[in-house]
């Protein structure tokens, strides 16, 4: 099924990005670095951006308006 393949492909891409974010957060924690970062999540695919997005989602091409701030 083509739709399922697209969803799994997007999930793989998003999880790769999440892993990089987790690694960076752990490095900052271990370095006792205080970081003020605003995170925004794509409500379509789950991609997370470290700033308010100005461009479409790089994973699913959703418009920037589809991103919600992470509380």
N, C-alpha and C positions, 0 to 999 in steps of 0.2 A: 504494500500500500504506500503510495507516494507521500501522502500526508503524514503517515507514521514515520517514514524515513526522515522527513523534514524536521519533525518534532524531536526525534532522537538525535539528529545531527545538531540541532540548536542546543539541546540539553548538554551534549558533549562539549560544545564550545563554551557554554556558560559555566559549566563545572570546571573547566580548565582555567577560566578567568577567576572563579571563586578560589581555587587552590592558590593562585598567585596572590590574591588579596589576603588570604589567611596567612601565607608565608610572610608577606610584608608586615602584617599586623603583629605576628609573633616576633619578628626581628625588632620591631619598634618597642614591643613590650620588654624583650630581653635587654635592649639598650636603655631602658627606662626613659624612653622618649615620649614626651607629651605631644600629641598631635590633634589638632582641631581640623577634622575632615567631615564634610557633609557628604553622605552617601545617598544615591538615588537608584531605585530599582525599576527596571522596565516591567510594567504590569502585564506585558504580553509573554515574554520569554524568561524573565528572571535575571537578566544581565544586570550587573551592578556597576555604577559609574561613581567615581570619587569626587565628582563635582556636578553642578547642575548642567545637564546635557544641553548642548546647542545644536547638535547634529542628530540624525536618526540613529537608532540603535544599530551597532555594528553587527549584531547577530541576526535580528529579525526585521530590521529596517523600520521599526515602529517610530512614529514621530516623537520628538522630544516631550510633547505634552503627555505622552503615555508613561512618563517616569514619575514616580512618587518618592518624596523624601523618606528616608528610613528614620524612624523615631527611636 
